[in-house]
Amino acid sequence: MPVNASIQLVTNLVKGELHADQVNSFLATAVRFECFVAFANENGLDLFWDQLIEKLDTGELTCRFVVGFNFYHTDPNFLYAVQELVIDYPNQVEFYVSGEESKLTFHPKIYYFGYPDNTYRVIAGSANLTQGGLSLNHEASLAYESGSQVPSKHAGHLGDDLTSLFDHLLKTGEIEEATPEALDEYARRHQFYALHRKVAENRARQSCVEVRPVSGAPYLAELEAVLEIMRADKGTNGFAVQAKRRATSIITARQHLDNIAHDPALTRAGFLAEYEGLVGRKGGPPPAWHSGNLNRRRATVADSFGEAQAALLDLEAKLTPTTSPSAAYSILSGWLHSAAHVGPNVMSEILHTFDKKRFAILNKNSVSGMHMAGFLQFPLRTLKTNVTAAMYEEFCEKAELVRAGLGLKDLSELDAVFNYAYW
């Protein structure tokens, strides 16, 4: 670290030590100002506007703003204010925004100040260029001062690292120059997003206080909205893609279970290979099951491969078209009650693989979805100790009511909607 370098925590707790105060202090003698922020508004810019204009008027300062368009949180008035700076100071101010074809969210919060002696200061942390970020919100950033001895001609200089980042973002299309046309189009879209966001917030507030049924007919308003959004999503998480994928993956899942059940010389390694087909592994093909994080404990589950095989054979022998969810769950839990990390999630995935119209998947995502439907009696953290066979049967009964109410084909499609709502 350079001699005399210092670092300190910046918050908005004490007047005189706000982020805005630090920006003004650092800007006072700077000759270069770089601002990379996810969101910005005019009120935030006003907090150091006078200092900025004073420095630009003297010709001492060059500055570059790089601002995100993601989620339409940046205020168009801010954009037009910076655009005026570009017009008024064409050789001193540069302005860039999220690229039209950007693939990733632009989310940094970096304020860089360069000085004539090649030293620099930087504020990096949580504060966006908004009034809240710079003065009102609970924020935390680190302010670093390089001190007097900085590598000459930029070797290891943070300012050059920032320039390299900028060049990469520009080259890859993640950011682009802020043209008047781009700003006008953003402002047009921002208006619509702002209106819809207000409507959504009002609906959400009302939904939080509305009384849901503890029993009886499900409350479907939220899930209907989720399904509408999911059907409109043309990406890999959209309804059409997920429904098709699940129809295929459940066949694959059944094949893995059959291989485990009917291998007369099943070993731990053989079980693990089949089980990884169900839950996935790093670098492997997509898992046949759709519950998240089951792969983390796959090695531990493999220790109970004998019990798992016996459970599958017993289930296969006893399962009929009229077997109730509670009876089917009891078959598995009877064999697997001592198997480590084989809980309601894994057992319900097995049952669902055998019959996706009768047996629902029981995990945190699906319970959250059922809570949205007004059925609050199911625990978010599902364990062998708090999920009984009777509770699983009730869960399947209520899930069927929700499925029918949403007009879905089977409980697999319902689980896809639950996952989409949770993620």
C-alpha positions as CSV (number, residue, x, y, z in Angstrom):
1,M,0.0,0.0,0.0
2,P,1.3,3.5,-0.8
3,V,2.9,5.5,2.1
4,N,0.3,7.7,3.9
5,A,-2.6,5.8,2.3
6,S,-5.7,5.8,4.4
7,I,-9.1,4.1,4.4
8,Q,-12.2,5.0,6.3
9,L,-15.9,4.0,6.6
10,V,-18.4,6.5,5.2
11,T,-22.0,6.4,6.3
12,N,-24.9,8.9,6.4
13,L,-25.2,8.9,10.1
14,V,-23.4,12.1,11.1
15,K,-23.9,15.5,9.5
16,G,-20.7,16.6,8.0
17,E,-19.7,13.0,7.3
18,L,-22.3,12.1,4.7
19,H,-21.5,10.6,1.4
20,A,-22.4,13.9,-0.2
21,D,-20.0,15.7,2.2
22,Q,-17.1,13.4,1.2
23,V,-17.9,13.8,-2.5
24,N,-17.8,17.6,-2.2
25,S,-14.6,17.5,-0.2
26,F,-12.8,15.2,-2.6
27,L,-14.1,17.1,-5.6
28,A,-12.7,20.4,-4.4
29,T,-9.2,19.9,-5.6
30,A,-9.7,17.1,-8.1
31,V,-8.9,17.4,-11.8
32,R,-10.6,14.1,-12.8
33,F,-13.9,12.8,-11.6
34,E,-15.3,9.3,-12.5
35,C,-18.8,8.3,-11.5
36,F,-20.0,4.7,-12.1
37,V,-23.4,4.2,-10.5
38,A,-26.4,1.9,-11.0
39,F,-29.1,4.5,-10.2
40,A,-29.1,8.3,-10.1
41,N,-31.6,11.1,-9.7
42,E,-31.6,14.9,-9.9
43,N,-31.8,15.4,-6.2
44,G,-28.6,13.4,-5.8
45,L,-26.8,15.5,-8.4
46,D,-27.9,18.7,-6.7
47,L,-25.9,17.7,-3.6
48,F,-22.7,18.5,-5.4
49,W,-23.9,20.4,-8.4
50,D,-22.5,23.8,-7.3
51,Q,-19.1,22.4,-6.7
52,L,-19.2,20.5,-10.0
53,I,-20.1,23.6,-12.0
54,E,-17.5,25.7,-10.3
55,K,-14.8,23.2,-11.2
56,L,-16.0,22.8,-14.8
57,D,-16.1,26.6,-15.2
58,T,-12.4,27.0,-14.3
59,G,-11.5,24.3,-16.9
60,E,-9.7,22.3,-14.2
61,L,-11.9,19.3,-14.2
62,T,-12.8,16.5,-16.6
63,C,-15.5,14.0,-15.6
64,R,-17.2,10.9,-16.9
65,F,-20.6,9.6,-15.8
66,V,-21.6,6.0,-16.4
67,V,-25.1,5.3,-15.2
68,G,-27.4,2.3,-15.3
69,F,-30.8,2.1,-17.0
70,N,-31.7,-1.3,-15.4
71,F,-35.1,-1.5,-13.7
72,Y,-35.9,2.1,-14.8
73,H,-34.9,3.5,-11.4
74,T,-32.7,6.3,-12.8
75,D,-34.5,9.6,-13.1
76,P,-34.8,11.1,-16.6
77,N,-34.3,14.6,-15.1
78,F,-30.9,13.5,-14.0
79,L,-30.1,12.3,-17.5
80,Y,-31.1,15.5,-19.1
81,A,-29.1,17.5,-16.5
82,V,-25.9,15.6,-17.3
83,Q,-26.7,15.9,-21.0
84,E,-26.7,19.7,-20.6
85,L,-23.3,19.4,-19.0
86,V,-22.0,17.5,-22.1
87,I,-23.4,20.3,-24.3
88,D,-22.0,23.1,-22.2
89,Y,-18.6,21.4,-21.5
90,P,-18.0,19.2,-24.6
91,N,-14.3,18.7,-23.9
92,Q,-14.7,18.0,-20.2
93,V,-17.8,15.9,-19.7
94,E,-18.5,12.4,-21.0
95,F,-21.7,10.5,-20.5
96,Y,-22.5,6.8,-20.9
97,V,-25.4,4.6,-20.0
98,S,-26.4,0.9,-20.0
99,G,-26.2,-0.5,-23.5
100,E,-29.3,-1.3,-25.5
101,E,-27.9,-4.9,-25.9
102,S,-26.4,-5.3,-22.5
103,K,-26.7,-8.7,-21.0
104,L,-25.9,-8.0,-17.4
105,T,-27.2,-5.6,-14.8
106,F,-25.0,-2.5,-14.4
107,H,-24.7,-2.2,-10.6
108,P,-21.5,-0.5,-9.3
109,K,-21.3,2.5,-7.0
110,I,-17.9,4.0,-7.5
111,Y,-16.8,7.7,-7.2
112,Y,-13.2,8.3,-8.3
113,F,-11.3,11.5,-7.9
114,G,-7.9,12.1,-9.5
115,Y,-5.4,14.8,-8.6
116,P,-2.5,16.7,-10.4
117,D,0.2,14.8,-8.5
118,N,-1.2,11.4,-9.7
119,T,-2.7,10.6,-6.3
120,Y,-6.4,9.7,-6.1
121,R,-9.3,9.1,-3.8
122,V,-12.2,6.7,-4.3
123,I,-15.5,6.1,-2.6
124,A,-16.9,2.6,-3.2
125,G,-19.8,0.9,-1.5
126,S,-23.6,0.9,-1.4
127,A,-24.4,4.5,-2.2
128,N,-26.1,5.3,-5.6
129,L,-26.0,8.9,-6.9
130,T,-29.4,9.7,-5.4
131,Q,-30.4,11.9,-2.5
132,G,-31.1,8.8,-0.4
133,G,-27.8,7.2,-1.3
134,L,-25.7,10.2,-0.7
135,S,-27.4,11.7,2.4
136,L,-30.5,10.0,3.7
137,N,-30.4,6.2,3.5
138,H,-28.4,3.8,5.7
139,E,-25.4,3.3,3.5
140,A,-21.9,2.1,4.0
141,S,-18.9,2.7,1.7
142,L,-15.2,2.8,2.0
143,A,-13.3,6.0,1.2
144,Y,-9.7,5.3,0.2
145,E,-7.0,7.9,-0.2
146,S,-3.8,6.8,-2.1
147,G,-1.5,9.0,-0.2
148,S,1.6,10.8,-1.6
149,Q,3.6,7.9,-3.1
150,V,1.7,6.4,-6.0
151,P,3.3,4.3,-8.7
152,S,4.5,6.6,-11.5
153,K,2.9,6.6,-14.9
154,H,0.0,4.5,-13.8
155,A,1.5,1.0,-13.1
156,G,-1.1,-0.4,-10.6
157,H,-3.0,2.9,-10.6
158,L,-6.6,2.5,-9.7
159,G,-7.6,5.2,-12.2
160,D,-6.2,3.1,-15.0
161,D,-8.0,0.0,-13.7
162,L,-11.2,2.0,-13.9
163,T,-10.4,3.1,-17.4
164,S,-9.8,-0.6,-18.4
165,L,-13.1,-1.5,-16.9
166,F,-14.8,1.3,-18.9
167,D,-13.1,0.2,-22.1
168,H,-14.2,-3.4,-21.6
169,L,-17.8,-2.4,-20.9
170,L,-17.9,-0.1,-23.9
171,K,-16.3,-2.7,-26.2
172,T,-18.7,-5.5,-25.1
173,G,-21.8,-3.2,-25.5
174,E,-22.6,-3.3,-21.8
175,I,-22.5,0.5,-21.9
176,E,-22.8,3.0,-24.7
177,E,-22.6,6.8,-25.3
178,A,-25.7,8.6,-24.0
179,T,-27.3,10.0,-27.1
180,P,-30.3,12.3,-27.1
181,E,-32.3,9.6,-28.8
182,A,-31.4,7.0,-26.2
183,L,-32.3,9.4,-23.3
184,D,-35.7,10.3,-24.9
185,E,-36.6,6.6,-25.4
186,Y,-35.6,5.8,-21.9
187,A,-37.7,8.7,-20.5
188,R,-40.7,7.4,-22.5
189,R,-40.3,3.9,-21.1
190,H,-39.5,5.2,-17.6
191,Q,-42.9,6.9,-17.4
192,F,-44.7,3.7,-18.1
193,Y,-42.6,1.6,-15.7
194,A,-43.1,4.2,-13.0
195,L,-46.9,4.1,-13.4
196,H,-47.1,0.3,-13.4
197,R,-44.7,0.2,-10.4
198,K,-47.1,2.4,-8.4
199,V,-50.1,0.3,-9.4
200,A,-48.1,-2.9,-8.4
201,E,-47.0,-1.4,-5.1
202,N,-50.6,-0.5,-4.3
203,R,-51.8,-3.9,-5.1
204,A,-49.0,-5.5,-3.1
205,R,-49.9,-3.3,0.0
206,Q,-53.5,-4.3,-0.3
207,S,-52.6,-8.0,-0.7
208,C,-50.5,-7.9,2.4
209,V,-53.4,-6.9,4.6
210,E,-56.2,-8.8,2.8
211,V,-57.6,-11.8,4.7
212,R,-56.8,-15.1,3.0
213,P,-58.9,-18.2,3.7
214,V,-57.5,-20.7,6.1
215,S,-59.4,-23.4,4.4
216,G,-61.8,-23.8,1.5
217,A,-61.3,-22.1,-1.8
218,P,-57.8,-20.8,-2.6
219,Y,-57.0,-17.1,-3.0
220,L,-55.6,-16.9,-6.5
221,A,-55.0,-13.2,-7.3
222,E,-51.3,-13.2,-6.8
223,L,-50.7,-16.5,-8.4
224,E,-52.8,-15.5,-11.4
225,A,-50.6,-12.5,-11.8
226,V,-47.5,-14.7,-11.6
227,L,-48.9,-17.0,-14.2
228,E,-49.7,-14.1,-16.5
229,I,-46.1,-12.8,-16.2
230,M,-44.7,-16.3,-16.7
231,R,-46.7,-17.0,-19.8
232,A,-45.5,-13.7,-21.3
233,D,-41.9,-14.6,-20.5
234,K,-40.4,-16.1,-23.7
235,G,-37.1,-17.0,-22.0
236,T,-36.0,-20.3,-20.5
237,N,-37.9,-19.6,-17.3
238,G,-41.2,-18.9,-19.1
239,F,-44.2,-21.1,-18.8
240,A,-44.1,-22.7,-22.3
241,V,-40.4,-23.7,-21.9
242,Q,-40.8,-24.9,-18.3
243,A,-43.9,-27.0,-19.1
244,K,-42.2,-28.7,-22.0
245,R,-39.0,-29.3,-20.0
246,R,-40.8,-30.8,-17.1
247,A,-42.8,-33.1,-19.3
248,T,-39.5,-34.5,-20.5
249,S,-37.5,-34.4,-17.3
250,I,-40.1,-36.4,-15.3
251,I,-39.6,-39.3,-17.7
252,T,-35.8,-39.0,-17.2
253,A,-36.4,-38.9,-13.4
254,R,-38.5,-42.0,-13.5
255,Q,-35.7,-43.8,-15.4
256,H,-33.2,-42.9,-12.7
257,L,-35.4,-44.1,-10.0
258,D,-36.1,-47.4,-11.8
259,N,-32.4,-47.9,-12.3
260,I,-31.8,-47.5,-8.6
261,A,-34.7,-49.8,-7.6
262,H,-33.8,-52.7,-10.0
263,D,-30.0,-52.8,-9.9
264,P,-29.4,-56.2,-8.1
265,A,-25.8,-55.2,-7.4
266,L,-26.4,-51.6,-6.5
267,T,-23.4,-49.9,-4.9
268,R,-23.0,-46.5,-3.3
269,A,-21.1,-45.2,-6.4
270,G,-23.8,-46.6,-8.7
271,F,-26.6,-45.0,-6.6
272,L,-24.7,-41.7,-6.6
273,A,-24.4,-41.7,-10.4
274,E,-28.1,-42.1,-10.8
275,Y,-29.0,-39.7,-7.9
276,E,-26.8,-37.0,-9.5
277,G,-29.0,-37.4,-12.6
278,L,-31.9,-36.4,-10.4
279,V,-30.4,-33.5,-8.3
280,G,-27.5,-32.4,-10.6
281,R,-23.8,-31.8,-10.0
282,K,-21.4,-29.1,-10.9
283,G,-20.5,-29.3,-14.6
284,G,-23.1,-32.0,-15.2
285,P,-26.3,-32.0,-17.3
286,P,-29.5,-30.2,-16.0
287,P,-31.0,-32.2,-13.1
288,A,-34.3,-34.1,-13.7
289,W,-35.8,-32.8,-10.5
290,H,-36.5,-29.0,-10.2
291,S,-36.0,-28.4,-6.4
292,G,-32.9,-26.3,-5.8
293,N,-29.9,-27.2,-3.6
294,L,-30.6,-31.0,-3.3
295,N,-27.2,-31.6,-5.0
296,R,-25.3,-30.1,-2.0
297,R,-26.0,-33.2,0.1
298,R,-26.0,-35.9,-2.6
299,A,-22.9,-37.6,-1.1
300,T,-24.5,-37.9,2.3
301,V,-27.7,-39.3,0.8
302,A,-25.7,-41.9,-1.1
303,D,-24.7,-43.3,2.3
304,S,-28.3,-44.6,2.6
305,F,-28.4,-46.2,-0.9
306,G,-29.6,-49.5,0.5
307,E,-32.6,-47.9,2.3
308,A,-33.4,-45.8,-0.8
309,Q,-33.5,-48.9,-3.0
310,A,-35.7,-50.8,-0.5
311,A,-38.0,-47.8,-0.3
312,L,-38.4,-47.5,-4.0
313,L,-39.1,-51.2,-4.4
314,D,-41.7,-51.1,-1.6
315,L,-43.4,-48.1,-3.1
316,E,-43.5,-49.6,-6.6
317,A,-45.1,-52.8,-5.2
318,K,-47.8,-51.1,-3.1
319,L,-48.7,-48.0,-5.1
320,T,-52.0,-48.2,-6.9
321,P,-54.2,-45.6,-8.6
322,T,-56.1,-45.2,-5.4
323,T,-53.2,-45.0,-2.9
324,S,-53.6,-41.8,-0.9
325,P,-50.8,-39.3,-0.6
326,S,-50.5,-40.0,3.2
327,A,-50.2,-43.8,2.6
328,A,-47.6,-43.3,-0.2
329,Y,-45.6,-40.8,2.0
330,S,-45.7,-43.3,4.9
331,I,-44.2,-46.0,2.7
332,L,-41.1,-43.8,1.9
333,S,-40.8,-42.3,5.4
334,G,-40.9,-45.8,7.0
335,W,-37.8,-46.7,5.1
336,L,-36.0,-43.4,5.1
337,H,-36.8,-42.0,8.5
338,S,-33.1,-42.4,9.5
339,A,-31.6,-41.5,6.2
340,A,-29.6,-38.2,6.5
341,H,-30.8,-35.3,4.4
342,V,-33.7,-37.3,2.9
343,G,-36.6,-35.1,4.0
344,P,-40.0,-34.1,2.7
345,N,-38.5,-32.4,-0.3
346,V,-36.7,-35.6,-1.6
347,M,-39.6,-37.9,-0.7
348,S,-42.2,-35.7,-2.4
349,E,-40.0,-35.4,-5.5
350,I,-40.0,-39.2,-5.6
351,L,-43.8,-39.4,-5.3
352,H,-44.2,-36.7,-7.8
353,T,-42.0,-38.6,-10.3
354,F,-44.4,-41.6,-9.9
355,D,-47.6,-39.6,-10.4
356,K,-47.5,-35.8,-11.2
357,K,-51.3,-35.6,-11.1
358,R,-51.7,-36.9,-7.6
359,F,-48.5,-36.1,-5.6
360,A,-47.3,-32.5,-5.1
361,I,-43.7,-31.4,-4.5
362,L,-43.3,-30.1,-0.9
363,N,-40.5,-27.7,-0.4
364,K,-39.9,-24.0,0.5
365,N,-40.9,-22.7,-2.9
366,S,-44.1,-24.6,-3.1
367,V,-45.0,-23.8,0.5
368,S,-44.4,-20.1,-0.3
369,G,-46.8,-20.5,-3.2
370,M,-49.4,-22.1,-1.0
371,H,-49.1,-19.2,1.4
372,M,-49.8,-16.8,-1.5
373,A,-53.0,-18.9,-2.1
374,G,-54.0,-18.4,1.6
375,F,-53.0,-21.8,2.9
376,L,-50.7,-20.7,5.8
377,Q,-50.8,-24.0,7.8
378,F,-47.7,-25.5,6.1
379,P,-44.2,-24.7,7.5
380,L,-41.7,-22.9,5.3
381,R,-38.9,-25.0,6.6
382,T,-40.0,-28.6,5.8
383,L,-38.4,-31.3,7.9
384,K,-39.2,-34.9,8.9
385,T,-40.0,-33.6,12.3
386,N,-42.7,-31.2,11.3
387,V,-44.2,-32.8,8.2
388,T,-46.4,-35.8,8.8
389,A,-48.1,-38.1,6.3
390,A,-51.4,-36.4,7.1
391,M,-50.0,-33.0,6.5
392,Y,-48.6,-34.1,3.2
393,E,-52.0,-35.4,2.2
394,E,-53.6,-32.1,3.1
395,F,-50.9,-30.3,1.1
396,C,-51.7,-32.4,-2.0
397,E,-55.4,-31.7,-1.6
398,K,-54.9,-27.9,-1.3
399,A,-52.4,-27.9,-4.2
400,E,-55.0,-29.6,-6.4
401,L,-57.4,-26.9,-5.6
402,V,-54.9,-24.3,-6.6
403,R,-54.0,-26.2,-9.8
404,A,-57.6,-26.4,-10.8
405,G,-58.2,-22.8,-10.0
406,L,-55.3,-21.7,-12.2
407,G,-56.4,-24.0,-15.0
408,L,-53.1,-25.9,-15.1
409,K,-52.7,-29.4,-16.5
410,D,-51.0,-31.1,-13.6
411,L,-49.1,-30.5,-10.3
412,S,-45.8,-30.3,-12.2
413,E,-47.0,-27.2,-14.0
414,L,-48.2,-25.8,-10.6
415,D,-44.7,-26.4,-9.2
416,A,-43.2,-24.5,-12.1
417,V,-45.4,-21.5,-11.2
418,F,-44.4,-21.8,-7.5
419,N,-40.7,-21.8,-8.5
420,Y,-41.2,-18.8,-10.8
421,A,-43.0,-16.8,-8.0
422,Y,-40.3,-17.6,-5.5
423,W,-37.3,-16.8,-7.8
